Every structure is written in C-alpha cells, then in structure tokens.
Amino acid sequence: LVEMGVSLLLRLVLGLQEKPPLSAETKWKDRAETVIIGGGCVGVSLAYHLAKAGMKDVVLLEKSELTAGSTWHAAGLTTYFHPGINLKKIHYDSIKLYEKLEEETGQVVGFHQPGSIRLATTPVRVDEFKYQMTRTGWHATEQYIIEPEKIQEMFPLLNMNKILAGLYNPGDGHIDPYSLTMALAAGARKYGALLKYPAPVTSLKLRSDGTWDVETPQGSMRANRIVNAAGFWAREVGKMIGLEHPLIAVQHQYVVTSTIPEVKALKRELPVIRDLEGSFYLRQERDGLLFGPYESQEKMKLQDSWVTNGVPPGFGKELFESDLDRIMKYVEAAMETVPVLEKADIINIVNGPITYSPDILPMVGPYQGVRNYWVAMGFGYGIIHAGGIGKYLSDWILHGEPPFDLIELDPNRYGKWTTTQYTEAKARESYGLNNAVGYPKEERFAGRPTQRVSGLYQILESKCSMGFHSGWEQPHWFYKPGQDTQYRPSFRRTNWFEPVGSEYKQVMQRVGVIDLSPFGKFNIKGQDSIRLLDRLFANVIPKVGFTNISHMLTPKGQVYAELTVSHQCPGEFLLITGSGSELHDLRWIEEEAVKGGYDVEIKNITDELGVLGVAGPQARKVLQKLTSEDLSDDVFKFLQTKSLKVSNIPVTAIRISYTGELGWELYHRREDSAALYDVVMNAGQEEGIDNFGTYAMNALRLEKAFRAWGSEMNCDTNPLEAGLEYFVKLNKPADFIGKQALKQIKAKGLKRRLVCLTLATDDVDPEGNESIWYNGKVVGNTTSGSYSYSIQKSLAFAYVPVELSDVGQQVEVELLGKNYPAVIIQEPLVLTEPTRNRLQKKDGKDKI
C-alpha cells in the first residue's frame, strides 16, 4: 500500500535527501555471491536477510539513492490481513521483524501499531468477513469480527449509520518507510553487505558458466546470481537481458490534513480504517488524518507512457501532479464515514507511482529460462511485503528450495501470452477492484481471452462459463437452454450448482467430454533422459508404453510438483502437469538437468498440443467406433499409452482420467482440436454424450480421493502425510532428490495426516483452507472440498493431527461463521473404475 510516515512530511517540505555513508561511496568488489539491483525497501530487506544469514559478498546496487522510486513517498500501512493463505505468512514475518528492528539496529523506524478495522456495510461483506475468519483460524494471526458498538468505542469519530460489523486485526498499523529502509540498510551493513549508490546498472551479461557480468559506471562485477528488485525500473532491467516483464506503474494518490481538534483531543491513536465499499483507507497522521482511495478502473490512471517510452532517466524522488477531481467521489465518501474531515484543511496531496503486475501480486523467485536470474518486483504493497519477502527469498537462495508454498507469487505464472495490452487491462482492473468482495472461485474478465485459447474455444464459449488458467480459457461448467448463464459469484451455492450435478451424472452414467488443453506438456529425450527422471522423481520410471503418476520432491522432502510421466518410446517421455505449474515445473527440471550435466533435450510443447478428455462408462464404446486400435480392457490397459488414429486424426492416447472413471486423454495437434471434438461428439450421439467442465471433474476426483497439487500437496507438505506412499519408492536404486530427507521423516513419524471428511451443511460447501475444530480448538485445515452428488453431503480433504485421523473420528468444519459436524470416512468414497473392474473380475458384480 502506498501510505505515508511522519518523516515523509518533513522530506516533502524540506526536500531532505539521504546522505550515503562514506563506505557506500568508496568500496567496490569485483566478485559477488549475490547482486541485488534496486535500493527500495524490498531490495534492502533482501540484502539484510542474506547478510544476516551468513552469505558473504552480498552487494546491492542502487541507481540513485536508497528509497528512491516508490518507497520514499509511501505511507507505510502494515497489516496481518491478506485474503490469500500463503501471503498471511509474509505479512506476519514482516510485522514481527519491524517490531524488533529498532532494537537490533539502533535506528528509529517509526512503527505504530494501533490495530486496523475493515468495515462491513453490506450483508455480503459480513459473509466475506466470516469466510476470512475460517481461513485465518489455523494461522498465527490474531483476527476478530467485532460489533458496531466495539468499532465506535475504538474509533469514536466514525459515522455508524451503515456499519454492520468490523474485521479487526490487533497489531496492524503503519511504519515510516524511509526510516524502515534505513534501519534495514544499517542492519545489512552491520552483517557485511555492501550497499553501493549511486551505481546504476548499465549492462547485464550471462556467461556460459551461469555467472553474470554486471556493468556500472563505477566498474564491472562478476556475480553468481542477480536479483532484479528495481521497482518501476524492473522492466528496464529485464530488457537488458531480452525480457519483457509484465509490470506497469500506477498513479496512486492520498490526502493529508492539517490538525483536526477532535483528533488532537483523543487519548490514544486511532486504528487504521478501511472502508471497503467507499474504497479508501484512513489513518491518523500526527493530529490530523491521512486517507487514500483506490479509484474505479474507469477513473484510475496508468503511467502507460513508461511502458512504451521507458521511465524518464532522472525520475527518482519526484511525484506526479495531484488530481483532486479524479478522487473527489472518494473524498466525499471519506467525509461521510468520518464527518470531522468535512471541516479539515488539506495540507498535501501526494500522487506517486507504484508498480503493479497484472494480478496485483508481486513476482518473486527464480526466473524460468534464464540461469541464476531472480526477481522481486511488482510490489503494489511493498512496505508490508518487504520484511517477509526478504526472509523468504533469502531462505530460498541459501537452501535451494522455497521455505513454504507461495506459488501465487511465482514470476513464471506469466508467459509469452502476457502482452503489454493484457498487462495494462489487468492492472487497471486489479487496481479498480482493490476493495471488491473476494469470492471463492472468483473470475475477473479484463484482458480476456488472450492469444492462448484452445482449438475448442470458438465452439464452446457460448455454451459454458469459462475459467482463466495461465492464459487459457477452460470450461468450468456448462448451461442448458433456460438456465441462468450469468457469472454469479457467492459464498453459498449459486447458479452452477445444479448444472454441475447434471455433468457429474453425465460422466458417472454415460460419457462426457472435457477440454484439458491447458495442461503443461514437456517432451524429454536424450541418452540421459532416464537417469535425469530417475533423479527428479520419487516414483520408478514407467516401462515403454506406460504412464505413471510421479512427484518431484525438494531436498527437504516436500512435494514440489506432481506430473504424469509417459514413456512413449525408449528414452523419450511426455510429461504432463497442471496449467498453473507449467513453467514452475519446467524451471525445476531444467535447473537439475544443467546442474547434473545430463545429456538431454527438454522441450516445452504446451502450446503445440491440445488435449481432449473422454470419460464415463460409455467412453470405450464411443471411441472404438473411431479407431481400428483395440480399446478393450485386456489390450489397452489402465495407464497404458499408445499412438493411434481417431478418425484419421493422429493422437497420443493415455488411458487415464482425473474423474476416476473409464477414460482416455487424447493428445493431438492443437489445430486438430475442433475436428477431433466434432468426430467424438458425433460418434457418441447414441450413447448420450455431452460436455462437462472442471467443477464437475473436481467433485468426481474428490469422491475418488485423488489428491491435487497446490491443495493436498505442495511445498508445505511431504508425500507421506499427504497419503502418497504408493507413488514414492524409497527402495528404488536411484538417489532421487529428497530421498534421504524422506527417510528421516518416515523414521521420526508423522505429526499430521490427510483425511477425507463428510459433513452435512445447508447451502454452503467447503472450498479448502477452512479451520477444523475439535474440543473448542482449531486443530487443522481443509485443503479442498465440494458437494458430493452421490451421497448429497459435503466432502473435503483436511489435515488433522495423527491422533485425530482415525476413520469415524468426529470433528467440526467452520463455514461462514458456523461449525458443522464432520466425520472422517474410509477413502475413497467412490471406488475408481479400474478398482471396480478388478474387484468385479475377482469377486463378481454382486459383491461390488
């Protein structure tokens, strides 16, 4: 958040400039372990954390002076709250660091912690607060829903007419960004880092050994890695190595008042207020108030000239001209909420640049396709993120794996499809919807579709509600004539509930078709391909003509990724991963291939191939009409892969389906998608073939107890607690990554387990990340959930302590402020088709 500290007023009025210490002017190093480019609060925090953790030769290069850019004019709001799950940890780490930084460094940081209150003035907003409470219950953060009476007691200057409730976070507040950065800089120097400025980077060259030559007017430096933390100059730094980072500067304004008698008379500092419907934040600034709005997408202003022409070379501690007319609607809203503002004098309007990525979240971590290039950029809320991100990146750099799951910040979530036009449209939308209600299964529509549409998009777009997946459009659910086709987000069951039930029955009773083209797809071949995959995966390598499900683990034994591995011909493999982890997984594979010197060729073929899933009891009957290949159970076995022709269209067919029903995934040239879809749909008319989407697939996979990467497993979980023992071969000869750590985890015993729960609710279903209660205490969390259309109850995966993991154990799941009784069941709820088939052959149909 762009917010303001006390010392900012002095700097604005007096034009004070930071004077770099002599050491920053005279020292130079020819070699560095890590070079950080950018001296804002994020870059300086990383220098502090790396040096404190013991890394030698940490160098930060700043083009002008520390805090230049967005940091110096920020007003520094700090909050434990974040609507997501993983970023709560970043906020928590930042605040805990800021609380002790003054004592550690001897530098005053100007940290105020009066708490903050988000205001609910509509019933939907109250639901959102309840939704956020269950997502916070299993975290360390303190958070409460408070009644209007308590709100007024804490903030007596509020107009209470519309206020229904508040979401209160003790410990929230604001910090002076300038003082914070100086304290971090002092700490970084204390632990041995070199902070060099002015030292603009003029050239970056990657050497064949993976090191970098970094050029500045003061000389060149060889670095083992570089970190782009250059704020709104990060695009320029990226261009030096041929990258177009999807970032854009946004103009953000806030208003500072003179002394207000009613504020001056208060005995204690007011909590920070966020009026979500009014779309502004407000806090006390000395004896006055400071408030800043987030204008609508129509009103807000992008600094798009910087994208086309670059940031003006001398821009550093400048501001834009203020534009009160642009924010007048929000000023009036603030006056209505806090009436004392009506008589207050405005002494300053600050209008400065902050950097946005398309989805408002920063980009943090190593960059796929460029060795030893890391980024920490796109921070629209740099002050609250700086401390935690510095620690997170430092841990990752030092230990070779992320300390916890934070895939939503992965810089590799963007790709070639992320155009400048897309970035501008999404940044405008993200800024304008800054305070919008955050629903589950939320979709935002600006900038869509991208160039990355499947061959079925034109055919399906008028029949379904599409979801956005890494640039792709993929059907979430389909509607029939007469059904409500609108996007209607809700915290409760909404207009897709019944149609998804129909799709579920379609797959269970007949045959359904789904577009799976967004899958990430890699081809790996070469003389060392088997050796590389044996090192990467915890499972054995499948035989030629077969597929298996395999997991890449981190050195500490956590689940970095889940892929299907198909051995197509000797030494050549097709690897499939989820759309959201395409470049995330590819980077890990490429890095290991380079590190180990493997002779392999790795090709990303995601955009070349379409994928059509066909699933249900009639799937074989439909597909057999279109191919001469024998699809019978004995000839085309479960998890087998074959190249064949479907009505003269070449496909790679894998007998696998995430629905758990009889099915095939048909991999084909993207340009053949429409033709393949047409022949399959025509062939299935007699069997009643129809479409289904990812919502139905999710319900089907949960009933079969199929885990999902990113939910049941990620960098926060090991495969043993996630119930993935079947796919982990600790006795295979190869020393796969994470093997030794996993042996130790197994020897020590598990503390928690993934279990399957059923619960009877009313009109709400678990989504994942809800709190699990037992005996009045939060003991765990759900990971994903859905309605089970087979038993007409809610179904969820959840992590609970081992002692509470037995079948029949009763717990409670918190949904929208109510605890629902739940019971742990024997999984799976519904047997998979291959299992039913095997048991039928063994025991007969009646026993099944």
N, C-alpha and C positions, 0 to 999 in steps of 0.2 A: 504494500500500500504506500502511496506517496503521501507521506504525512510529515509533520514538522516538529522539530525540537526547539527548545528555548533559545539555544545558541544560534539557531538559524536567523532569528530576527536580528540579532547583533550583526551577523555576517551580511545579511541583506542591507542593513542600514549603513554599516561601516565599511563594507567591502573587504572584510578581513580575508587574507589568503594564508594558507598553511605554509610555514617555512620548513622545508625539509631539513632534517639533521645533516650535519656535515658528512656523516658516513654514507648517506644516500647519494651524495654528490660525487664522492671521490672514489669509492670502491668499485671494482669490476671483477668479474670472474669469466674465465674462458670456457669453463665447463660447469654444467649444472645438471643435477638429477632431474629437477622439475622447474620449468619456466612457466610462470603464471603471467598471462597478458591481461592487464587491467587492474587498476587500483581502487575500485569501488569496494563496498563492504563485503561483497561475496568473494572477490579475489583475495583481499587481505585476510579474510577469515580462513580461506584455504591455506594461505602461507603460514598463518598462525598454527593451524592444526597439524600440518605436515611437519613443521619445525618442532613443535611441542612433542610430537610422537617420535622424534628422533631422526628424521630424514636430514641428511647433510646436503648442503648445496641446493637449498631452495631459493629461487630468485623470482622476484616479482618485478615486472617492467610496466611502468605507467607512463602514458604519453605526455601528461602534463603534471598534475598533482593528485594526491590521494583525495578521493571523494568526488572528483570532477565527473560530470555526467549526470546520473540520476540520484546518486547517494546524497549529495550535499544539500539538495533542496527538499528531500523527503521529510515528512513529519513523523515518521517512525512508529506507527501503530504496531503493537505486539499483541498477539492473541494465541491462546492454546487451540482455539477452534479451527477446524478445517472440515469441510463437508466430506472429503475423502477419508480413507482409512490410514494410508501409509504416511501422508504428509502431517498427520497429527504428531507423529514421532519427531519430524523435523522441527515443527513449531515448539514442541516440548524441549528438545535439546537446545534450541536457540535461547529460550527463556531461561533455562537452567544455567546456561553459560553466562548470559547477560547479568544474572543475579550475583555472580561471583567474580566477574571480570574486573571490577574496580579494585577489589581486594587483591587480586592476583597481579595486576599490572601497575597499580598506583595511579591510574588515570580515571578521573571522574567520567562517568558515562551518562549521567542524567536520566536514570531509569525510574519511571513512575509506574506503580502497579495498583491503580485504584479499582481494577476489575473492568469488565465490559458487559453490556447488556444488549442483546439483539431484541428488537421489538416486534411482536406479532400483533397485527391489527386486522387480520382476517382468519377465519377458521382453518383455511388451508395452510396458513403459515403456522398455526398451532400444531397441526398434523406434522408439518416438517420438523418442528422442534422435537416432537415425540419420536419421530423417525431418527433424528440425530442423537437423541438420548440413548437409544438402544445401541447405536453404533459407537458410542463413546464409553459405555459402561464397562467394557473389558479393556480399556486403556487407562493409563495413569492419570490422565487429565481430569481435573475437577470440573463438573458442569452440572447445572441445575436448571429446571424450569421454575420460574418464580411468578407469583401472582401480582396483579396490578398494585396492590397495597405495598408490597415489598419494593416494587420498582419505584413508586413515588417516594418512599422513605429514603431510598438510595440516591434518587435524582429528583429532588423536590421542585425543580424548575420545569418539569415536563407537563404538557397538556395531556391529561389522561383520558380524554373523551373516547378515543378509538382503541386504546391499548387493551388487548385481551390477555397477554402473557409476555414473559421475557425469558430469553435463554441467557443465563448468567454464567460467566467464567471468571472466578476469582483468580487474581494473579495476572490478568491481562492489563494492558496499559499502553505506554509509549516510551520511547527512548530517543535521545538525541543522536541521529545517525552520524553526524560529524564526530562527536566525542566517542561513539562506539567504534568507528573505524580507526580513530587514533589510538584507542586502547588496544584494539586487535593488532595494530601495527607495532605498538610498543611491545606487546607480547611476542609477536613474530620475531622482532629484532633480538629480544631477550633470549629466545631459543635458537638464534643463529641464522635466521633468514636474512637475505639481502633484499631490501626494497629500493629499487633504482628508479629515479624520476628527476627531471623529465627524460624519458628514454622511449620514444615512440618506435614501435616495431615497423620496419620498412620492408622486410622480406623474410619469408619462411621457406626453407627448402628441406625436403625429406631426403635423407641419404639412404643408400642401399642397405645399410645395417639397421635401419629403423630409427636412427637418431636424427635430430633436427639441427640445421644451421639457422640461427636466429640473428637477423641483422638489425642493428640500430645505428643512429648517427654516432654513438659512442664506441661502436665496435661490434664484433660478432661474438656469438656464444654458441657452444655446442650443448644440446640438451637431450637427455634420454627420453623426455616426453614434454609436450607443451599443453597448456590448458588455456583455452580461449574463454576468458571471463571479462570480456571487453564491453559489456553493456550494450548501448546502442551503436557502438563501433564493431560489435561482433560480426556483423555482416561483412564489413571491410576486411577484417582479419581472415574470415572464411574465404573471401575472394582471392586472397594471396595464394591459396592452395587449390583454387578452382572449385570452391564450394559455394552454393547459394543458400545460406541459412534462412529459413522462413521466419524472419523477425521484422517487426515494424515498430517505429516509435509512435506513441500515442500522446496527445496533449492532455494533461490532467491538471485541473485547477482546484485550489482550495482557498478559503477565505479566512482571514484572521481579524478579529475585532479588537477594539480598544477595551479598557477596563469596563466591566459591567458591574454596577453596585451590588446586584443580587448575587453575583458570583463571588465578588470580593468578600461578602458577608458570610459565606459558607465556612463551616468549621473544618470540613475535610474536602479533599479533592473529589470532584465528580467522577463517576465511572464513565468510560467511553460508551457512547450510544451509537448503535447502528439502526437507523430507521430503514427497514428493508423495502417497504412499499414506497417510501419517499426517496429511496436510493441515495442516501448520504450517510456519512459518518460524522460524528461530532465529539469533540473532547475539550477539556479545559486547557487553556493556554495562559499561564500565569493567572491574572484576574479577569481574563476575557475568555472567549471561546474560539475554537477553530473548527471549521466544518468543510467537508469536501464531497461533492456529488459525483456520481457516475451517470453521465447523460445517456439518453437513449441512443441507439445506433444511428438514428437519423440526425441527431444533434452533435454527437461527439466528433472530434477531429483527429484524423490520422495525419502524421507527418510523412505523407507518401512521397514527397519530393526527395526525401532522404533515401528512399528505396531506389528511385530512378537515377538521381544525381549524386548520391553519397552524402554523408554527414559533412557539413561545412568544416573545413580543416581546423579552424580555430575554435570551434564550438566546444565549450568545456564547462564553465561556470556561468553560463548565460541562461536566460529564461525567455519564453515567448511573451508576446504582448497579451495582457489579460483580456478576457472577453466575457464580461458580466452578463451580457444579453443571452449568451449561449446557455448559461446555467441559472437564469432567473427563475425558471419554474421550480428548481430545486432549492433555491434560496427561499422562495415563498413557502415551500414545504417545510423547510427547517424552521422558519418563523412560526409556522402553525404548531409544530411539535414542541418547540422551545420558545414560547412567546417573548421572553426577555430580549431575543435577538432583534425584535422589531425596532427597538429604540437604540440599538447598539451602533457605534460607528465602525465602519470598516477601515482598518489601517493598512491592510495589504491583501492583494490577490496574487497568489503565486501560480504561474502557469508554466509547468516544466515537462520535459519529455520523460516518459517511462517506456520500457520495452515490452512488447507483447509478442508471444508466439501465437499461432492460430487458435489454440485451445486455452490460452491464458496461463498454462502451466509452463514452468521453465524446462530447459533441455539440459540434462545433467548426466555425464558419464562418458565413456569412450565411444568414438565415432566409427561406425562400420565403414570399411573400405579404405581407411587412412590409418596407417600404423602409428600408435603412440600419440594420437591426437585426441585430446579430451576437451569437453566443453562444459561450461557452467554459465548459461546465458538465457535470455528471455525472461528475466525476473521482473514481473509486474509488481511483486510484493517482496522486494529484495531484502528489506530490513528484517522481517520476521523469518525469512528463509536463510539468511546469511550464516548464522551460527551453526545451525543444524546441517546445512549443506556442506559447509566447510569440513565438519567432522565426518559426514557420510562419504564425501569424495576422498578425503584423506585415508579413511579406513579401507576403501576400495582399492586405491592406488597401492597402499602398503601391503594389503593381504591378498590381492588378486581376485577378490570377489566382493560383491556388494554386501554390506553388513545386514541389510534387510531388503525386502521387496519394495521397489519403487519404480516399477515398470512404467507407470504413467508419466514419469519424467524422462524416460529413455529417449535420447535425441534421435534414435533410429526408428521412432514411431512415424517419422515423416520420410518421404522418399521422392523419387523423380516426379511423382504426380502432384507434389506440393508446389504449385506455381505461385508467382507473385500475386496474381489475381485472387487465388484461393486464400493466401495469407491475409491479404487486405480485407476480403469479405468476412473471414472468420474472426480476425482481430476486432473488426467493427462490431460484429455480433457478440463476441465474448465480453467486450467492454460494456456494451449496452445492456447485456443480461447479467451483469456482475452481481446484482442483488435479486435476481429472479429466483423463484422457488426451485429447489433442486430435487427433482423427482427421481425415483428409480426408473431404469430403462429409458432415461431421457435421450431424446434426439434433438439435434439442432440442425437447421436446414440451409444456412448460408453457404455459398461456395459449392453446392452440390447440384448435379453429380460432377465428379472430377473426370479426367480422361480415363480413369481406371474402372470402367464398367465392364461387366462380363458380356459375353455374346447373347445372354438372355435378357438383358436389361430392357430392351425395347419391347420384348414380348410380355414381360412380367410386371412392368412398372404400374400399369393401370389396374392390376389385379390384386395388389398387395401393399402392405405398409413396409417400406424398405428401412433397413438399418445401415448405419455407416460403419464400415470396418476397414481401417487403414487405407482409406481412399476408395474402397469398393462399396457398391450398393448391393445389399443382400436381403432377400425377403425375410422379414420377421414373422409375419402372419398374413394370411390371405382372406379376402372378404368375398362373400357371395352377393348376388343381387338383393337389394332390400336391406342389407346390413349397413351399420354405421361405419363409414370408411375414414372418418377423421382421426387425426392424431390426438388422443385424449389422455395425456399422462395423469397418473393418480397414485396415491399411496395405497389405494384399495383396488380390488378387482375392477377392471374397466372394460371398454368395448371389445377388446381382443379375447376376453376370457372364453366365451362360448365358441367363437371360430377356432381357437387353438384346440379346444376339446374335440371339435369335429376332425381337425387334422390328425390329432392323436389317434382317434378311432380309424381314420383312413389308413394309417400305417400299420396299426395292430390287426386290422381285419381284412384289408385289401392290399393296395400298393400305392406308395407315394413317391414323388419326385422332388428333389431339393437341389438348388444351385449352391455348390460348395466351392465355386471358383476362387473365393478369397484366400483359400489355404495358401500358406507359404510352401514353395516347392523348390527343392535343390537337387541337382544331379551331381553325383560324386563318383569319379572313376580315376584309375591310375594304379600303378603297381603297389602303392602303399595304402590303397583305399581301405582294405580290410583291417590293416594294422591301425590306421587312424581311427576308424569307427570303433574298433575294439578298445581303444584308449578312451574315446569320448563317452561310450555308452556302458551303462551298468548291466545291460542285458547281453546275451550272446548274439552273434551276428547270424541273421537268418540264412537258411540254405537258399541256393539259387531257385527262383520261382516262388519264394515265400516272403511273407511280411511279418514283422512283429512290432510291438509297442515297446519303445526304448526310452530311457531317461538319461539326460546329461546331468551329472551332479557337479557341485562345486567342490573345491578341495576340502571344505569342512563338512561335506556330505549332505548338503542341501539340494533340493531339486531345482536346477537351473532351467531345465526345459524338458518337455515331453514331445517326442516325434514318433511317427510310424516310419519304419525302415524297410524298404522293399529291395530285395536282391534280384535285379532284373536279368542280368546275365553275369558271368563270372567277373567279379571285381567292379561291377557298375551298379550303382544304387540310386534309388529315388527316395528322397527324404521329404516328409510332409509334416508341417507344423501349423499351428493356428495363425490366423491372419494378423493378430496383434503382436506376434512374436517373430515375424519373418526375419527382419534384419537383426533383431536381438539375438536370435539363434545363429544366424549366418555369421555374425561377427565372432561369436564364441568358437565356432567350427574353424573359421579362417585363422583365428589367432593361434589355436592349438596346432593347426597344420604348419604354420610358419615357425612357431616355437620348436616343434619337434622335427622340423626339416623333412616332412613327409612329401614324397613324390606323388602328388595327386592334382587332379583338376576339379575345381569346385565351381559350379555354375548355378546362378540363381535363375530359375526358369518360371518363376511365379507368374509373370505377365504373359508368358507364351502359352500356358496350358489353362484350359477350362476344366471344371470337374462337375459331373452330374452324379448325384446320389440317387439310387433307386432302391427302395426298401419296403418290406412288407411280405406277408405270406405268398402273395402272387408275383413277387419280383422275378423269380426264376421263369415262371410261365411266360411273362411278358417279354423278357429279354431273349428267351430261347427262340422266339419267333423271328428274331432279327439277326441271329448268328448261327453259323454251322458248328461252332465250338460247343462241345458237350458241357452243359452247365450243371449236370446232375451232382448230387452231394458227394458221391464217391469219386467223381472225376475232377470237379472243381471244388476243392476243399476250402473250408474256412481258413482265412489268412493266406490263401494262395493268390499269386499274381500272374497274369498271362497277357500277352499281346494278342489282340484279336480284332476282328472287324464287326461292327454293329451296323447292319445295312450299308456295307461298303465304307463306313467311316472308321479309320484306324483308332483304336483306343487301347490304353493300358487298363485292364480291369483288375481290381483288387476286391476279393470277397471279404468285405468288412463294412460295418455300418455303425455309426455312433448311436443309432437308435437301439442297438442290441437285437434287432430283428434281422431276418434273412435279407441280405442286401449286397450291393456292389457299388463301389465308387469307380466311375468311368473317367479316366484322364485322357484328354484329347486336345487337339489344336484349338486354340481359342476361337479361331474363325469358323470352326465346325460346330460350335455350341448350339446355335439355333437349329441347324439341320438335325443334329443328334436328338435334341429335345423333341422336335416335331415327330421323328420316327418312333421314339419311345412312347410319346403320348398317344399317337395313332394306334400303335400296336396294343396298347393297354385299355382301349375303349371297352372291350368285352369284360375286362376284369374291374372296371370302375376306377381306373387310375385317376389321380388328382395330385395337385401340388401340396407341399407342406413347407413350413418355414422353421427358423431357428428356435422360436419359442416352443413349438411342439417337440422339436428334437431335444431341447433341454429337459422337458418333462419326461420324455422317453428315457434319456440317458440316466436321469436321477433314479427312476424306478429300477434300472438295471444296476445301480450303484457304480456307474462309470465315473471316475474322478475327472475333473477338468483342471488343466494347468491354469494358474492365475487365481484359482478359487481354493480347491482342496490341496493343491501343492504349488509351491513357489520357493523363492529363496529364503523364506521363513520356516520351511518345513523340511523334514527329512523323509525319505520314502518309506521308512518303517512305520512311523507314526501315521503316515497317510494311507497305510494299508496296501502298499505297492510291492510287498515282498516277492510276489510271483514274478515280477519283472526285473528283479535285482539278483544277479548271480554272483554272490560273493566268492563262490568256489571256482569261477572261471579263471583260466591261467593269466589272462591279461590284467595288468595293474591299471584298471580304469581310474579316472580322476574321482577322488572321493572315497575310494575303496577302503583305505586304511582308517579314515575318519569314521566311516560307517561301521566298521568292525568294532571300533571303540564305543560308538553309540549303542550298538547291539549288546555289547558286554555290560555296559552301565545300566541298561534297561531304560524303558521309555517312561516319560512323565505324563504324557497325554496320548490320546488315540482319536482317530477319526471314526465317528459313529454315524449311523443313519437313524433319523428320528421321524416319527409321525406325530402330528398334532391336529386336533380339531379346532378350527378357528371359525370366524363368522364370515367377513368379507375381505380378509387380508391374508396374504401368504408371505412366508419368509423369502427373502431375496439373497441373503448372505450378509455376514458381518453384524448380525444381531446378537445381543447378550443372552447367554444361557445362565439361568439361575438355579440354585439348589440351596435349600435351607436359608433363604434370605440373603444369599451372597452370589455375586457373579463368579462363575467357575469356568466359563469358556465362551465360545462364539460359534455361530453358524458360519459356513463357508459359501453355501449356495442353497437355494430352495425353490420350490414350485408347488403348484397344486398337482396332486396325483389323481388323474382322471379315472384310474382303475379302482381306487378304494374311496374316492371322494373325501379325501383328507389332505392336509398339507404335508409336505415331505421336505426334509432338509438334511444336509450333511452338517456335522458340527464336531469341533474339537472339545473334548472334555478330559478331565484327569483320569488316569488309568483306573483308579479305584471307583470311578462312576461310569465305566464304559461297558458294563455287562448288559447283555440283552435283557430287557424287562425293566431296566433302571428308569425311574421316573425323574424328570427334570422339568424346568419351565423355560419357554422361549418368550422374550419380550418383543411384542409387536405393537407399535403405536400407543405406547403407554400402558399396555395391559400384558400381564404374564399369562400365557396359555400353557396348560399341562401338556407335556410331551413324553413319549416313551421311546426308548432305544429298541429298535427291531433287528431281527436277523436279516442281514442283507444277502442278496438283493431282494427287494420287494417283489420283483417280477424276474423270473429266470430268463436268461438270454436265449435266443433261438438255437444257437449251437448246443447249449447245455440241455435245452428241452429235447432237442433231436437225439442227443447222445443217450439221455435217460430213457427216452421212448424206445430206442433200439434195445436197451438193456432190460428195462422193467415193464415195457408195454404202456400203451396210451392211458389206460385207466389209472395207473399209479401216478402219472403226471397230473 
